[in-house]
Amino acid sequence: MMDTLPGVPLLQSKQQWKDFKTMMKTLTDAGIDLSKIDGAGIYYPEGTSALARAIDWVRRRFGRP
């Protein structure tokens, strides 16, 4: 039954769990509310202005670093 759950094959080894916990800590330290993540996408820290998000979108859209 566990093999039918999404994501389980990605977290089976000890190293995969360590990497996952490190990534989650990095996200929380950056100010991203993990309870609001519901799928793939780009997430911003709380309080990020609409202007900053628009600038980021333009950079991603037109390939500016």
PyMOL Python script that loads the backbone (N, CA, C, O; Angstrom):
from pymol import cmd

cmd.read_pdbstr("""\
ATOM      1  N   MET A   1       0.811  -1.189   0.000  1.00  0.00           N
ATOM      2  CA  MET A   1       0.000   0.000   0.000  1.00  0.00           C
ATOM      3  C   MET A   1       0.865   1.268   0.000  1.00  0.00           C
ATOM      4  O   MET A   1       0.521   2.248  -0.660  1.00  0.00           O
ATOM      5  N   MET A   2       1.956   1.256   0.716  1.00  0.00           N
ATOM      6  CA  MET A   2       2.799   2.450   0.813  1.00  0.00           C
ATOM      7  C   MET A   2       3.402   2.826  -0.540  1.00  0.00           C
ATOM      8  O   MET A   2       3.647   4.004  -0.798  1.00  0.00           O
ATOM      9  N   ASP A   3       3.642   1.848  -1.398  1.00  0.00           N
ATOM     10  CA  ASP A   3       4.253   2.145  -2.692  1.00  0.00           C
ATOM     11  C   ASP A   3       3.296   2.868  -3.638  1.00  0.00           C
ATOM     12  O   ASP A   3       3.725   3.366  -4.679  1.00  0.00           O
ATOM     13  N   THR A   4       2.011   2.935  -3.296  1.00  0.00           N
ATOM     14  CA  THR A   4       1.052   3.650  -4.137  1.00  0.00           C
ATOM     15  C   THR A   4       0.921   5.119  -3.743  1.00  0.00           C
ATOM     16  O   THR A   4       0.317   5.895  -4.484  1.00  0.00           O
ATOM     17  N   LEU A   5       1.461   5.513  -2.617  1.00  0.00           N
ATOM     18  CA  LEU A   5       1.399   6.906  -2.187  1.00  0.00           C
ATOM     19  C   LEU A   5       2.406   7.743  -2.974  1.00  0.00           C
ATOM     20  O   LEU A   5       3.537   7.307  -3.188  1.00  0.00           O
ATOM     21  N   PRO A   6       2.006   8.937  -3.403  1.00  0.00           N
ATOM     22  CA  PRO A   6       2.941   9.768  -4.171  1.00  0.00           C
ATOM     23  C   PRO A   6       4.119  10.214  -3.318  1.00  0.00           C
ATOM     24  O   PRO A   6       3.952  10.597  -2.160  1.00  0.00           O
ATOM     25  N   GLY A   7       5.299  10.161  -3.895  1.00  0.00           N
ATOM     26  CA  GLY A   7       6.496  10.636  -3.216  1.00  0.00           C
ATOM     27  C   GLY A   7       7.228   9.620  -2.372  1.00  0.00           C
ATOM     28  O   GLY A   7       8.387   9.844  -2.023  1.00  0.00           O
ATOM     29  N   VAL A   8       6.594   8.503  -2.026  1.00  0.00           N
ATOM     30  CA  VAL A   8       7.237   7.508  -1.165  1.00  0.00           C
ATOM     31  C   VAL A   8       8.521   6.962  -1.789  1.00  0.00           C
ATOM     32  O   VAL A   8       9.512   6.821  -1.072  1.00  0.00           O
ATOM     33  N   PRO A   9       8.555   6.647  -3.088  1.00  0.00           N
ATOM     34  CA  PRO A   9       9.804   6.146  -3.662  1.00  0.00           C
ATOM     35  C   PRO A   9      10.956   7.162  -3.603  1.00  0.00           C
ATOM     36  O   PRO A   9      12.122   6.781  -3.703  1.00  0.00           O
ATOM     37  N   LEU A  10      10.634   8.442  -3.441  1.00  0.00           N
ATOM     38  CA  LEU A  10      11.673   9.472  -3.389  1.00  0.00           C
ATOM     39  C   LEU A  10      12.309   9.602  -2.007  1.00  0.00           C
ATOM     40  O   LEU A  10      13.344  10.253  -1.862  1.00  0.00           O
ATOM     41  N   LEU A  11      11.703   8.990  -0.996  1.00  0.00           N
ATOM     42  CA  LEU A  11      12.180   9.158   0.379  1.00  0.00           C
ATOM     43  C   LEU A  11      12.391   7.824   1.066  1.00  0.00           C
ATOM     44  O   LEU A  11      11.926   7.632   2.190  1.00  0.00           O
ATOM     45  N   GLN A  12      13.072   6.910   0.426  1.00  0.00           N
ATOM     46  CA  GLN A  12      13.240   5.594   1.029  1.00  0.00           C
ATOM     47  C   GLN A  12      14.598   5.393   1.694  1.00  0.00           C
ATOM     48  O   GLN A  12      14.708   4.598   2.627  1.00  0.00           O
ATOM     49  N   SER A  13      15.619   6.087   1.242  1.00  0.00           N
ATOM     50  CA  SER A  13      16.930   5.890   1.865  1.00  0.00           C
ATOM     51  C   SER A  13      17.168   6.937   2.944  1.00  0.00           C
ATOM     52  O   SER A  13      16.490   7.963   3.000  1.00  0.00           O
ATOM     53  N   LYS A  14      18.127   6.660   3.783  1.00  0.00           N
ATOM     54  CA  LYS A  14      18.479   7.596   4.857  1.00  0.00           C
ATOM     55  C   LYS A  14      18.961   8.925   4.283  1.00  0.00           C
ATOM     56  O   LYS A  14      18.614   9.982   4.811  1.00  0.00           O
ATOM     57  N   GLN A  15      19.752   8.893   3.214  1.00  0.00           N
ATOM     58  CA  GLN A  15      20.262  10.117   2.602  1.00  0.00           C
ATOM     59  C   GLN A  15      19.123  10.943   1.989  1.00  0.00           C
ATOM     60  O   GLN A  15      19.138  12.172   2.063  1.00  0.00           O
ATOM     61  N   GLN A  16      18.143  10.269   1.389  1.00  0.00           N
ATOM     62  CA  GLN A  16      17.002  10.991   0.817  1.00  0.00           C
ATOM     63  C   GLN A  16      16.220  11.717   1.912  1.00  0.00           C
ATOM     64  O   GLN A  16      15.774  12.845   1.705  1.00  0.00           O
ATOM     65  N   TRP A  17      16.050  11.085   3.071  1.00  0.00           N
ATOM     66  CA  TRP A  17      15.369  11.734   4.188  1.00  0.00           C
ATOM     67  C   TRP A  17      16.171  12.925   4.687  1.00  0.00           C
ATOM     68  O   TRP A  17      15.598  13.975   4.977  1.00  0.00           O
ATOM     69  N   LYS A  18      17.489  12.781   4.792  1.00  0.00           N
ATOM     70  CA  LYS A  18      18.332  13.886   5.259  1.00  0.00           C
ATOM     71  C   LYS A  18      18.255  15.066   4.294  1.00  0.00           C
ATOM     72  O   LYS A  18      18.158  16.217   4.720  1.00  0.00           O
ATOM     73  N   ASP A  19      18.299  14.776   2.989  1.00  0.00           N
ATOM     74  CA  ASP A  19      18.196  15.835   1.987  1.00  0.00           C
ATOM     75  C   ASP A  19      16.846  16.540   2.064  1.00  0.00           C
ATOM     76  O   ASP A  19      16.765  17.761   1.934  1.00  0.00           O
ATOM     77  N   PHE A  20      15.786  15.758   2.276  1.00  0.00           N
ATOM     78  CA  PHE A  20      14.442  16.315   2.378  1.00  0.00           C
ATOM     79  C   PHE A  20      14.332  17.252   3.583  1.00  0.00           C
ATOM     80  O   PHE A  20      13.805  18.358   3.467  1.00  0.00           O
ATOM     81  N   LYS A  21      14.827  16.808   4.731  1.00  0.00           N
ATOM     82  CA  LYS A  21      14.754  17.643   5.928  1.00  0.00           C
ATOM     83  C   LYS A  21      15.576  18.917   5.771  1.00  0.00           C
ATOM     84  O   LYS A  21      15.166  19.978   6.241  1.00  0.00           O
ATOM     85  N   THR A  22      16.727  18.823   5.118  1.00  0.00           N
ATOM     86  CA  THR A  22      17.556  20.000   4.868  1.00  0.00           C
ATOM     87  C   THR A  22      16.826  20.984   3.967  1.00  0.00           C
ATOM     88  O   THR A  22      16.849  22.189   4.217  1.00  0.00           O
ATOM     89  N   MET A  23      16.177  20.480   2.917  1.00  0.00           N
ATOM     90  CA  MET A  23      15.432  21.344   2.013  1.00  0.00           C
ATOM     91  C   MET A  23      14.274  22.035   2.738  1.00  0.00           C
ATOM     92  O   MET A  23      14.038  23.225   2.531  1.00  0.00           O
ATOM     93  N   MET A  24      13.561  21.308   3.574  1.00  0.00           N
ATOM     94  CA  MET A  24      12.445  21.893   4.307  1.00  0.00           C
ATOM     95  C   MET A  24      12.927  22.966   5.277  1.00  0.00           C
ATOM     96  O   MET A  24      12.263  23.991   5.434  1.00  0.00           O
ATOM     97  N   LYS A  25      14.055  22.757   5.922  1.00  0.00           N
ATOM     98  CA  LYS A  25      14.607  23.769   6.816  1.00  0.00           C
ATOM     99  C   LYS A  25      15.019  25.007   6.031  1.00  0.00           C
ATOM    100  O   LYS A  25      14.803  26.128   6.491  1.00  0.00           O
ATOM    101  N   THR A  26      15.607  24.822   4.859  1.00  0.00           N
ATOM    102  CA  THR A  26      16.003  25.950   4.017  1.00  0.00           C
ATOM    103  C   THR A  26      14.783  26.780   3.636  1.00  0.00           C
ATOM    104  O   THR A  26      14.834  28.009   3.663  1.00  0.00           O
ATOM    105  N   LEU A  27      13.691  26.117   3.281  1.00  0.00           N
ATOM    106  CA  LEU A  27      12.478  26.834   2.910  1.00  0.00           C
ATOM    107  C   LEU A  27      11.895  27.610   4.084  1.00  0.00           C
ATOM    108  O   LEU A  27      11.493  28.763   3.927  1.00  0.00           O
ATOM    109  N   THR A  28      11.847  26.988   5.259  1.00  0.00           N
ATOM    110  CA  THR A  28      11.299  27.692   6.418  1.00  0.00           C
ATOM    111  C   THR A  28      12.204  28.845   6.844  1.00  0.00           C
ATOM    112  O   THR A  28      11.713  29.891   7.270  1.00  0.00           O
ATOM    113  N   ASP A  29      13.503  28.667   6.734  1.00  0.00           N
ATOM    114  CA  ASP A  29      14.435  29.757   7.065  1.00  0.00           C
ATOM    115  C   ASP A  29      14.290  30.930   6.099  1.00  0.00           C
ATOM    116  O   ASP A  29      14.559  32.075   6.463  1.00  0.00           O
ATOM    117  N   ALA A  30      13.861  30.644   4.859  1.00  0.00           N
ATOM    118  CA  ALA A  30      13.663  31.702   3.863  1.00  0.00           C
ATOM    119  C   ALA A  30      12.333  32.424   4.062  1.00  0.00           C
ATOM    120  O   ALA A  30      12.056  33.420   3.393  1.00  0.00           O
ATOM    121  N   GLY A  31      11.512  31.919   4.982  1.00  0.00           N
ATOM    122  CA  GLY A  31      10.242  32.576   5.272  1.00  0.00           C
ATOM    123  C   GLY A  31       9.065  32.037   4.496  1.00  0.00           C
ATOM    124  O   GLY A  31       8.013  32.676   4.456  1.00  0.00           O
ATOM    125  N   ILE A  32       9.210  30.880   3.880  1.00  0.00           N
ATOM    126  CA  ILE A  32       8.127  30.294   3.098  1.00  0.00           C
ATOM    127  C   ILE A  32       7.273  29.424   4.012  1.00  0.00           C
ATOM    128  O   ILE A  32       7.787  28.548   4.708  1.00  0.00           O
ATOM    129  N   ASP A  33       5.967  29.672   4.006  1.00  0.00           N
ATOM    130  CA  ASP A  33       5.021  28.926   4.834  1.00  0.00           C
ATOM    131  C   ASP A  33       4.731  27.590   4.162  1.00  0.00           C
ATOM    132  O   ASP A  33       4.041  27.548   3.144  1.00  0.00           O
ATOM    133  N   LEU A  34       5.248  26.501   4.719  1.00  0.00           N
ATOM    134  CA  LEU A  34       5.132  25.179   4.111  1.00  0.00           C
ATOM    135  C   LEU A  34       3.694  24.680   4.061  1.00  0.00           C
ATOM    136  O   LEU A  34       3.366  23.840   3.223  1.00  0.00           O
ATOM    137  N   SER A  35       2.834  25.177   4.937  1.00  0.00           N
ATOM    138  CA  SER A  35       1.446  24.721   4.928  1.00  0.00           C
ATOM    139  C   SER A  35       0.680  25.230   3.714  1.00  0.00           C
ATOM    140  O   SER A  35      -0.390  24.710   3.397  1.00  0.00           O
ATOM    141  N   LYS A  36       1.212  26.236   3.032  1.00  0.00           N
ATOM    142  CA  LYS A  36       0.532  26.791   1.862  1.00  0.00           C
ATOM    143  C   LYS A  36       1.001  26.160   0.554  1.00  0.00           C
ATOM    144  O   LYS A  36       0.460  26.471  -0.507  1.00  0.00           O
ATOM    145  N   ILE A  37       1.994  25.284   0.612  1.00  0.00           N
ATOM    146  CA  ILE A  37       2.486  24.633  -0.598  1.00  0.00           C
ATOM    147  C   ILE A  37       1.551  23.467  -0.917  1.00  0.00           C
ATOM    148  O   ILE A  37       1.381  22.550  -0.114  1.00  0.00           O
ATOM    149  N   ASP A  38       0.950  23.525  -2.106  1.00  0.00           N
ATOM    150  CA  ASP A  38       0.007  22.473  -2.477  1.00  0.00           C
ATOM    151  C   ASP A  38       0.354  21.833  -3.815  1.00  0.00           C
ATOM    152  O   ASP A  38      -0.435  21.048  -4.343  1.00  0.00           O
ATOM    153  N   GLY A  39       1.500  22.148  -4.365  1.00  0.00           N
ATOM    154  CA  GLY A  39       1.906  21.546  -5.624  1.00  0.00           C
ATOM    155  C   GLY A  39       3.155  22.213  -6.153  1.00  0.00           C
ATOM    156  O   GLY A  39       3.758  23.066  -5.502  1.00  0.00           O
ATOM    157  N   ALA A  40       3.524  21.804  -7.347  1.00  0.00           N
ATOM    158  CA  ALA A  40       4.709  22.381  -7.965  1.00  0.00           C
ATOM    159  C   ALA A  40       4.447  23.843  -8.298  1.00  0.00           C
ATOM    160  O   ALA A  40       3.336  24.215  -8.676  1.00  0.00           O
ATOM    161  N   GLY A  41       5.472  24.659  -8.156  1.00  0.00           N
ATOM    162  CA  GLY A  41       5.323  26.071  -8.473  1.00  0.00           C
ATOM    163  C   GLY A  41       6.428  26.883  -7.847  1.00  0.00           C
ATOM    164  O   GLY A  41       7.399  26.341  -7.319  1.00  0.00           O
ATOM    165  N   ILE A  42       6.272  28.177  -7.912  1.00  0.00           N
ATOM    166  CA  ILE A  42       7.236  29.098  -7.322  1.00  0.00           C
ATOM    167  C   ILE A  42       6.580  29.718  -6.103  1.00  0.00           C
ATOM    168  O   ILE A  42       5.475  30.253  -6.184  1.00  0.00           O
ATOM    169  N   TYR A  43       7.257  29.643  -4.994  1.00  0.00           N
ATOM    170  CA  TYR A  43       6.720  30.166  -3.747  1.00  0.00           C
ATOM    171  C   TYR A  43       7.635  31.269  -3.235  1.00  0.00           C
ATOM    172  O   TYR A  43       8.859  31.184  -3.338  1.00  0.00           O
ATOM    173  N   TYR A  44       7.021  32.294  -2.688  1.00  0.00           N
ATOM    174  CA  TYR A  44       7.752  33.452  -2.182  1.00  0.00           C
ATOM    175  C   TYR A  44       7.558  33.562  -0.684  1.00  0.00           C
ATOM    176  O   TYR A  44       6.540  33.119  -0.153  1.00  0.00           O
ATOM    177  N   PRO A  45       8.535  34.155   0.009  1.00  0.00           N
ATOM    178  CA  PRO A  45       8.352  34.385   1.441  1.00  0.00           C
ATOM    179  C   PRO A  45       7.164  35.315   1.689  1.00  0.00           C
ATOM    180  O   PRO A  45       6.804  36.122   0.832  1.00  0.00           O
ATOM    181  N   GLU A  46       6.564  35.191   2.870  1.00  0.00           N
ATOM    182  CA  GLU A  46       5.459  36.069   3.248  1.00  0.00           C
ATOM    183  C   GLU A  46       5.934  37.512   3.170  1.00  0.00           C
ATOM    184  O   GLU A  46       7.059  37.820   3.563  1.00  0.00           O
ATOM    185  N   GLY A  47       5.102  38.378   2.676  1.00  0.00           N
ATOM    186  CA  GLY A  47       5.442  39.789   2.607  1.00  0.00           C
ATOM    187  C   GLY A  47       6.134  40.205   1.321  1.00  0.00           C
ATOM    188  O   GLY A  47       6.481  41.377   1.172  1.00  0.00           O
ATOM    189  N   THR A  48       6.345  39.292   0.393  1.00  0.00           N
ATOM    190  CA  THR A  48       6.954  39.656  -0.875  1.00  0.00           C
ATOM    191  C   THR A  48       5.947  40.489  -1.665  1.00  0.00           C
ATOM    192  O   THR A  48       4.799  40.080  -1.837  1.00  0.00           O
ATOM    193  N   SER A  49       6.369  41.633  -2.135  1.00  0.00           N
ATOM    194  CA  SER A  49       5.448  42.540  -2.820  1.00  0.00           C
ATOM    195  C   SER A  49       5.073  42.019  -4.200  1.00  0.00           C
ATOM    196  O   SER A  49       5.765  41.186  -4.784  1.00  0.00           O
ATOM    197  N   ALA A  50       3.958  42.535  -4.701  1.00  0.00           N
ATOM    198  CA  ALA A  50       3.506  42.168  -6.044  1.00  0.00           C
ATOM    199  C   ALA A  50       4.517  42.631  -7.083  1.00  0.00           C
ATOM    200  O   ALA A  50       4.712  41.966  -8.100  1.00  0.00           O
ATOM    201  N   LEU A  51       5.163  43.772  -6.833  1.00  0.00           N
ATOM    202  CA  LEU A  51       6.167  44.278  -7.764  1.00  0.00           C
ATOM    203  C   LEU A  51       7.353  43.319  -7.848  1.00  0.00           C
ATOM    204  O   LEU A  51       7.843  43.039  -8.942  1.00  0.00           O
ATOM    205  N   ALA A  52       7.813  42.821  -6.721  1.00  0.00           N
ATOM    206  CA  ALA A  52       8.934  41.880  -6.716  1.00  0.00           C
ATOM    207  C   ALA A  52       8.567  40.599  -7.450  1.00  0.00           C
ATOM    208  O   ALA A  52       9.394  40.038  -8.169  1.00  0.00           O
ATOM    209  N   ARG A  53       7.339  40.132  -7.276  1.00  0.00           N
ATOM    210  CA  ARG A  53       6.891  38.928  -7.977  1.00  0.00           C
ATOM    211  C   ARG A  53       6.811  39.182  -9.480  1.00  0.00           C
ATOM    212  O   ARG A  53       7.171  38.315 -10.277  1.00  0.00           O
ATOM    213  N   ALA A  54       6.338  40.369  -9.869  1.00  0.00           N
ATOM    214  CA  ALA A  54       6.248  40.704 -11.297  1.00  0.00           C
ATOM    215  C   ALA A  54       7.633  40.791 -11.926  1.00  0.00           C
ATOM    216  O   ALA A  54       7.841  40.314 -13.042  1.00  0.00           O
ATOM    217  N   ILE A  55       8.577  41.399 -11.217  1.00  0.00           N
ATOM    218  CA  ILE A  55       9.949  41.493 -11.724  1.00  0.00           C
ATOM    219  C   ILE A  55      10.536  40.100 -11.886  1.00  0.00           C
ATOM    220  O   ILE A  55      11.201  39.819 -12.884  1.00  0.00           O
ATOM    221  N   ASP A  56      10.299  39.229 -10.920  1.00  0.00           N
ATOM    222  CA  ASP A  56      10.792  37.854 -11.007  1.00  0.00           C
ATOM    223  C   ASP A  56      10.168  37.131 -12.199  1.00  0.00           C
ATOM    224  O   ASP A  56      10.855  36.391 -12.902  1.00  0.00           O
ATOM    225  N   TRP A  57       8.864  37.340 -12.431  1.00  0.00           N
ATOM    226  CA  TRP A  57       8.192  36.708 -13.569  1.00  0.00           C
ATOM    227  C   TRP A  57       8.820  37.172 -14.887  1.00  0.00           C
ATOM    228  O   TRP A  57       9.068  36.359 -15.777  1.00  0.00           O
ATOM    229  N   VAL A  58       9.077  38.485 -15.010  1.00  0.00           N
ATOM    230  CA  VAL A  58       9.682  39.018 -16.232  1.00  0.00           C
ATOM    231  C   VAL A  58      11.072  38.426 -16.436  1.00  0.00           C
ATOM    232  O   VAL A  58      11.432  38.061 -17.555  1.00  0.00           O
ATOM    233  N   ARG A  59      11.840  38.330 -15.383  1.00  0.00           N
ATOM    234  CA  ARG A  59      13.184  37.742 -15.485  1.00  0.00           C
ATOM    235  C   ARG A  59      13.117  36.295 -15.951  1.00  0.00           C
ATOM    236  O   ARG A  59      13.888  35.880 -16.817  1.00  0.00           O
ATOM    237  N   ARG A  60      12.194  35.529 -15.376  1.00  0.00           N
ATOM    238  CA  ARG A  60      12.058  34.124 -15.784  1.00  0.00           C
ATOM    239  C   ARG A  60      11.543  34.025 -17.220  1.00  0.00           C
ATOM    240  O   ARG A  60      11.991  33.168 -17.981  1.00  0.00           O
ATOM    241  N   ARG A  61      10.620  34.884 -17.586  1.00  0.00           N
ATOM    242  CA  ARG A  61       9.993  34.842 -18.914  1.00  0.00           C
ATOM    243  C   ARG A  61      10.982  35.191 -20.018  1.00  0.00           C
ATOM    244  O   ARG A  61      10.976  34.570 -21.080  1.00  0.00           O
ATOM    245  N   PHE A  62      11.832  36.185 -19.768  1.00  0.00           N
ATOM    246  CA  PHE A  62      12.735  36.657 -20.794  1.00  0.00           C
ATOM    247  C   PHE A  62      14.179  36.230 -20.582  1.00  0.00           C
ATOM    248  O   PHE A  62      15.081  36.716 -21.264  1.00  0.00           O
ATOM    249  N   GLY A  63      14.395  35.328 -19.641  1.00  0.00           N
ATOM    250  CA  GLY A  63      15.711  34.721 -19.465  1.00  0.00           C
ATOM    251  C   GLY A  63      16.774  35.595 -18.837  1.00  0.00           C
ATOM    252  O   GLY A  63      17.965  35.351 -19.030  1.00  0.00           O
ATOM    253  N   ARG A  64      16.371  36.602 -18.095  1.00  0.00           N
ATOM    254  CA  ARG A  64      17.343  37.455 -17.410  1.00  0.00           C
ATOM    255  C   ARG A  64      17.687  36.836 -16.062  1.00  0.00           C
ATOM    256  O   ARG A  64      16.788  36.438 -15.322  1.00  0.00           O
ATOM    257  N   PRO A  65      18.969  36.747 -15.732  1.00  0.00           N
ATOM    258  CA  PRO A  65      19.345  36.146 -14.437  1.00  0.00           C
ATOM    259  C   PRO A  65      19.009  37.022 -13.260  1.00  0.00           C
ATOM    260  O   PRO A  65      19.268  36.646 -12.116  1.00  0.00           O
TER     261      PRO A  65
END
""", "prot")
cmd.dss("prot")
cmd.show_as("cartoon", "prot")
cmd.util.cbc("prot")
cmd.orient("prot")
